[in-house]
């Protein structure tokens, strides 16, 4: 497949997922990733509803991706004495717990800062916040992600997509959290107090380009026919 290659990093919001595309990911593959992740996240949201069973949410999300000809390359293990755990509890800044390179972490931070600070990303920020946070007053959504306060729960993903020799790989960190009455503690920082719990797991997914090409148009049609788009580019990266 001949695709135009993008020579600089870019970023987008897909439902509750912040996606960063490294240089070299083709325009077609960026679209494939966005559409796959949007469809899978919306399927999980629909089945889970207002439940806070976020382990089940990710299982549905991942199963939907597998049915779209993605495949699991790695589920990161967090090692503690006598046991291997897929999830780890986060203490402190979420970004410090990400199993990514320094350059990828910096890109994710730049994308998040641009999402939060730039006026042209207002719609993308609204999409992200509303998808991330559950059971919270709509007027408070804009500040809770970064400032905290009150009681709420939710989930989000910080994902990095790369491409080499036409092979697309996404490394995603899935974070879910419960906050009860905490003040001045945003979603991106876990104080470790009893009333706050943030959990993170890392997953690596690959795309079967040949098989995906057979369902690409049907995925796009399904998203268009829904009449709603839950993805938006992030400017200023």
C-alpha positions as CSV (number, residue, x, y, z in Angstrom):
1,X,0.0,0.0,0.0
2,X,1.4,3.4,-1.0
3,X,0.8,6.0,1.7
4,X,2.1,9.5,2.3
5,X,4.5,9.6,5.2
6,X,4.1,12.3,7.9
7,X,7.5,13.7,8.8
8,X,6.7,15.3,12.1
9,X,4.8,14.1,15.2
10,X,1.1,14.8,15.6
11,X,-1.6,14.1,18.2
12,X,-5.3,13.5,18.4
13,X,-8.1,12.7,20.9
14,X,-10.2,9.6,20.3
15,X,-12.9,9.4,23.0
16,X,-10.9,9.0,26.2
17,X,-7.6,8.2,24.5
18,X,-4.8,10.7,23.8
19,X,-2.9,9.5,20.8
20,X,0.5,10.7,19.7
21,X,1.8,9.7,16.3
22,X,5.6,9.6,15.9
23,X,7.2,10.8,12.7
24,X,7.0,8.2,9.9
25,X,3.4,7.1,10.6
26,X,1.5,7.4,7.2
27,X,-1.6,9.5,6.9
28,X,-3.6,6.4,6.1
29,X,-2.4,4.5,9.1
30,X,-3.1,7.5,11.4
31,X,-6.6,7.4,10.2
32,X,-6.8,3.6,10.7
33,X,-5.6,3.9,14.3
34,X,-8.0,6.8,15.1
35,X,-11.0,5.0,13.6
36,X,-10.2,1.6,15.2
37,X,-9.6,3.2,18.6
38,X,-12.7,5.3,18.4
39,X,-15.0,2.4,17.4
40,X,-13.5,0.2,20.1
41,X,-13.8,2.8,22.9
42,X,-17.4,3.6,21.9
43,X,-18.3,-0.1,22.0
44,X,-16.8,-0.4,25.5
45,X,-18.6,2.8,26.7
46,X,-21.9,1.5,25.3
47,X,-21.6,-1.9,27.0
48,X,-20.3,-0.6,30.4
49,X,-22.6,2.4,30.6
50,X,-22.2,4.2,34.0
51,X,-20.5,1.3,35.6
52,X,-17.0,1.8,37.1
53,X,-15.9,-1.7,36.1
54,X,-12.9,-0.4,34.2
55,X,-11.2,-3.8,33.9
56,X,-14.2,-5.0,32.0
57,X,-14.2,-1.8,30.0
58,X,-10.6,-2.4,28.8
59,X,-11.4,-6.1,28.0
60,X,-14.3,-5.0,25.7
61,X,-12.1,-2.3,24.1
62,X,-9.3,-4.8,23.5
63,X,-11.6,-7.6,22.2
64,X,-13.2,-5.2,19.8
65,X,-9.7,-4.2,18.5
66,X,-8.7,-7.8,18.1
67,X,-11.9,-8.4,16.0
68,X,-10.8,-5.5,13.8
69,X,-7.5,-7.4,13.0
70,X,-5.3,-5.9,15.6
71,X,-3.2,-8.3,17.7
72,X,-1.7,-8.1,21.2
73,X,2.1,-8.0,21.2
74,X,2.6,-7.4,24.9
75,X,0.8,-6.8,28.2
76,X,3.3,-5.2,30.6
77,X,3.9,-6.9,33.9
78,X,4.5,-5.1,37.1
79,X,6.7,-7.3,39.4
80,X,6.2,-7.5,43.2
81,X,7.5,-10.2,45.5
82,X,5.9,-13.6,44.6
83,X,3.5,-12.3,42.0
84,X,3.3,-10.7,38.5
85,X,0.6,-8.1,38.1
86,X,-0.7,-6.6,34.9
87,X,-1.7,-3.4,36.8
88,X,0.2,-1.2,39.2
89,X,-1.1,1.4,41.6
90,X,0.3,4.8,40.8
91,X,1.7,7.0,43.5
92,X,2.6,10.6,42.4
93,X,2.6,11.9,38.8
94,X,1.0,9.5,36.4
95,X,3.6,10.3,33.7
96,X,6.4,9.1,35.9
97,X,4.9,5.6,35.9
98,X,4.6,5.3,32.1
99,X,6.7,2.5,30.6
100,X,7.8,4.6,27.6
101,X,11.0,6.3,26.4
102,X,12.0,9.7,27.6
103,X,11.3,11.2,24.2
104,X,7.8,9.5,24.0
105,X,7.0,10.8,27.5
106,X,8.0,14.3,26.5
107,X,5.7,14.1,23.4
108,X,2.8,12.9,25.5
109,X,3.3,15.8,27.9
110,X,3.5,18.3,25.1
111,X,0.3,17.0,23.6
112,X,-1.5,17.2,26.9
113,X,-0.2,20.7,27.6
114,X,-1.3,21.8,24.2
115,X,-4.7,20.2,24.7
116,X,-5.1,22.0,28.0
117,X,-3.7,25.4,27.1
118,X,-4.5,26.3,23.5
119,X,-7.8,27.8,22.5
120,X,-7.8,26.0,19.1
121,X,-7.9,22.7,21.1
122,X,-11.1,23.7,23.0
123,X,-13.3,21.1,21.2
124,X,-10.7,18.3,21.6
125,X,-10.4,19.1,25.3
126,X,-14.1,18.9,25.7
127,X,-14.3,15.5,24.0
128,X,-11.5,14.2,26.1
129,X,-12.7,15.5,29.5
130,X,-16.3,14.3,28.9
131,X,-15.1,10.8,27.9
132,X,-12.6,10.5,30.8
133,X,-14.7,11.6,33.7
134,X,-17.8,9.8,35.0
135,X,-20.4,10.9,37.4
136,X,-19.4,14.5,37.8
137,X,-21.3,17.8,37.3
138,X,-20.8,18.9,33.6
139,X,-19.8,22.4,34.7
140,X,-16.9,21.0,36.7
141,X,-15.4,18.8,34.0
142,X,-13.1,21.4,32.5
143,X,-11.1,21.9,35.7
144,X,-11.3,18.4,37.4
145,X,-8.9,16.7,35.0
146,X,-6.1,19.1,36.0
147,X,-7.2,20.6,39.3
148,X,-9.2,18.0,41.1
149,X,-11.8,18.5,43.9
150,X,-14.9,16.5,44.8
151,X,-15.7,12.9,44.1
152,X,-15.4,11.3,40.7
153,X,-14.0,8.3,38.8
154,X,-13.0,7.5,35.2
155,X,-10.4,6.2,32.8
156,X,-8.2,7.3,30.0
157,X,-5.3,6.1,27.8
158,X,-2.0,7.7,26.8
159,X,-0.9,6.1,23.6
160,X,2.0,6.3,21.2
161,X,1.8,5.0,17.7
162,X,4.9,4.2,15.6
163,X,5.4,2.7,12.1
164,X,8.4,0.8,10.7
165,X,8.5,-1.0,7.3
166,X,4.7,-0.6,7.0
167,X,4.2,-2.2,10.5
168,X,2.0,-0.2,12.9
169,X,2.4,-0.5,16.6
170,X,0.6,1.3,19.4
171,X,1.9,1.3,23.0
172,X,-0.9,2.4,25.3
173,X,-1.0,3.1,29.0
174,X,-4.5,2.5,30.4
175,X,-5.2,4.5,33.6
176,X,-8.3,4.3,35.7
177,X,-9.0,6.2,38.9
178,X,-11.4,6.8,41.8
179,X,-11.3,10.0,43.8
180,X,-13.5,10.6,46.9
181,X,-13.6,14.1,48.4
182,X,-10.0,14.9,47.5
183,X,-9.2,18.6,47.0
184,X,-6.6,20.0,44.6
185,X,-5.6,16.6,43.2
186,X,-6.0,16.3,39.5
187,X,-6.5,13.1,37.6
188,X,-2.9,13.1,36.5
189,X,-1.6,13.0,40.1
190,X,-2.3,10.4,42.7
191,X,-1.6,11.5,46.3
192,X,-1.7,7.9,47.6
193,X,-4.3,8.8,50.2
194,X,-7.0,6.4,51.2
195,X,-9.6,8.4,49.3
196,X,-7.7,8.3,46.0
197,X,-6.7,5.3,43.9
198,X,-5.1,5.4,40.4
199,X,-4.2,2.2,38.6
200,X,-2.1,1.8,35.4
201,X,-1.5,-1.0,32.9
202,X,0.6,-1.0,29.7
203,X,-0.3,-2.8,26.5
204,X,1.3,-3.1,23.1
205,X,-0.9,-3.7,20.0
206,X,0.0,-4.3,16.4
207,X,-2.2,-3.9,13.2
208,X,-2.5,-6.6,10.5
209,X,-2.6,-4.2,7.6
210,X,-3.6,-6.8,5.0
211,X,-6.7,-8.0,6.9
212,X,-7.6,-4.5,8.1
213,X,-7.7,-3.2,4.6
214,X,-10.7,-5.4,4.0
215,X,-12.7,-3.8,6.8
216,X,-11.4,-0.3,6.6
217,X,-14.3,1.1,4.6
218,X,-16.9,-0.6,6.7
219,X,-15.4,0.8,9.9
220,X,-15.4,4.3,8.4
221,X,-19.1,3.9,7.3
222,X,-20.1,2.7,10.7
223,X,-18.6,5.8,12.4
224,X,-20.1,8.1,9.8
225,X,-23.5,6.5,10.0
226,X,-23.5,7.1,13.8
227,X,-23.8,10.8,13.1
228,X,-21.2,11.5,15.9
229,X,-17.5,11.9,15.8
230,X,-15.5,11.5,19.0
231,X,-12.1,12.2,17.6
232,X,-10.3,15.5,17.2
233,X,-6.8,16.7,16.2
234,X,-4.6,18.4,18.8
235,X,-2.9,21.5,17.5
236,X,0.4,23.0,18.7
237,X,2.5,19.8,19.1
